[in-house]
């Protein structure tokens, strides 16, 4: 098996400039979790092509938040691609963390690595957070990519969970509210779409519809439960944080779930 590429999926670092910031949901602070994550990634026994951070980089966009993010996440030894979550300020994220003079709003972009095209979608449209929404302009942009006469394998990255999963607090409180439109935009590319990678839910999940795999990852800070019928956000306080290794070959997507101690 010859891989096209390997990347690390991380999400929801929720870094605060307050080193003791942890609320009641985790045994460790967000800073401690993020620093442990960086140590883990830098000690991997192979070299990933890059790291994909699917948002909620900071918690919340208070002054100095992204300077702290840059101090911690800037230690990662590999290229990192970021999305903005509902807790982020996408302009400050780009200006301070990515040190760009001109920010892009909405914060969406594509990039290509080893012949695989990645489309990073901004799901922070006009809706009451923590819900997400993909604006008409974002959908048009995404449809153009998915309808293109393009044979390259493709990956989509987005912050919010999309499809319903029989967990009321995820389906009603947290979701991308126009998920059906988002999924419909992806359908023309399903033959070459190798996965939709998202964060926001602070747990490992997989959803498969119409041959399209949606995959989420643990947070480096706190994890949430998602039992069927659960109506309120409930921390899984004993759970370890984690990250995922994603290996793409010409005809396969392999996701390795990893956990670590802080
Ligand atoms: Fe989020």
Boltz pocket constraint, residues with backbone or C-beta under 6 A from the ligand:
constraints:
  - pocket:
      binder: B
      contacts: [[A, 55], [A, 56], [A, 85], [A, 86], [A, 87], [A, 130], [A, 159], [A, 199], [A, 200], [A, 201]]
      max_distance: 6.0
